Amino acid sequence: MSDDTNTRAQANLEAQGAMGEIVGSGEYDRLTEVLADGLVDHDPAPDQSPGPKGIGEFWTTFKQAFPDVALKPVQVVATEDFVTAILDVSGTHRGEFLGHEATGKSFTVRGIQVGKFSDGKMTDRWGSTDTLGILQQLGLA
């Protein structure tokens, strides 16, 4: 890889890491630091608003259901255009989730996110988390 390619891959990796820090801190108004205004989420949650606002809304709701949610990177691969992150997602059910009252039970599942980046900001997002696994571990499926 050329130095320019390595530099862009590193910038994308840093933006992905910053997004993880922002999500972990709950400072969702900072998402615009790493998400482009016109971000296209190809796998949005039901009724999720577009762009960074929608990502912030998703995490606000998810963190209300699972206040201790943790994202642990298992494998992260960065190129000059994309970052693919395989994550372990865990949390304890303390608030409503998909219409289900809190169970107090914990879960750990696998998730994957692919982000396309331009100029250090994510422009497109694809992802999936094992929602069925969450429901099964919470005793709701």
N, C-alpha and C positions, 0 to 999 in steps of 0.2 A: 504494500500500500504506500501511496505517496504521503509526504508530510501533511499536505492539505487534507487528504482523506482521513488520516489519523487525527488531525486537529478537529475536524467536523465530527468524527465519531466520538471523540472525547467530550466535545461541547454537548452533544446529544445525551451522552451518559450523565454528564453533570446536570443537565436539565431534568432528566428522569429522576436522578437522586434528589434534586430540589423539590420535585413534585411529591416524592415520598415523604420528605420532611414537612412540607406544607400540609399534606393529608394527615400525617401523624400529629401535627400541632393543632389541627382544627382551624387554622387561619385561612379559610377557603377564599377570602377576598384577595389573597396573594396568588391565587392560581393563574391570574393573568401574567404573572412573571414568567411562566413556563408554558402556558397554553395560548395559542394564537386566538385572536378575537373571532375568527371564522372557523374555529376548530369543528371538524365533522366527526361526530361520534357514531361510528358505524354499528355499534352494539349498545344503544342507550337502554337504560332502565325504562319500564313502562311510564309514560307521562313525563319523561325527563325533558326539561327545556334544552334548547340547543346551546352549543358553545360552552365556554368556561363556566357560565352561570349554572348550566345543567349538571356539570361535573360537581360543582360545589353543592348543589341541592342534593344530588345523590349521596355524597359523603356526609352531609348534615343528617339526613334521614338514617343512613346506615349506622352512623356513630351514635345516634339516639337509641337505636336498637341494641347496639354492641359497643358500649362506651370504651371498652378496653381493646377494641379491634387492633390487631397487629398484622403488618405485612412483612414477611421475611423473605428476601430474595433467595431463590434456590439457584437460578441460572440467569444471567443477564448478558445479552449479546448486542453490541452496538456496531453500526456501520455509519457511513457518511449520511445516510438518509433515515435509518430506522433504529429503534431500540426494541428488542424483544425481552420481556421479563417474565420469568416463571416464578410464581410466588406461593408461599404457604400463607394462607389467610386464616386467622384465628380470632376468636372472641367469645364473650359470655353474653347470653341473651338476657338483657335487662330492660328492654322496651319493646314496643310493638314492631313486628317484622312480618310483612306480607299478610297483614290482618290477624296475626297470631299474637296473643299476649305473651309477656315474658315468661320463660320457663326456668331461668336461672342456670340452664345447662350451657356447656361450652362446646365449641366445634373447632376443627382444623380441617381445611380443605385446600385444594390446589387451585390456583388461578393463573391465567396467562394474559398478558397485555402486549400488544404491538402498537408502537407509536411511530408515526412518520413525522420527521422534523425538518424545519427549514429555518435558518437564521437563529438557531438555538431555542425554537419554540415548537411544541407539538402542534401539527396542523390536522392530523387525522389520528383516530384511535379505534382499534379493534380489541375486543377482549371477551373473556369468558371466565366465570367463576362457577364452581360446582355448587349451584344453588340447591339442587336435589340433595347433595351430600350434607349441606347445612341443615336442611329440613329434617333429614333422617337422623342426624346426630342430636338434634333438638327434640326428637320424638314427635315431630309434626307431620311426618310422611310415612 
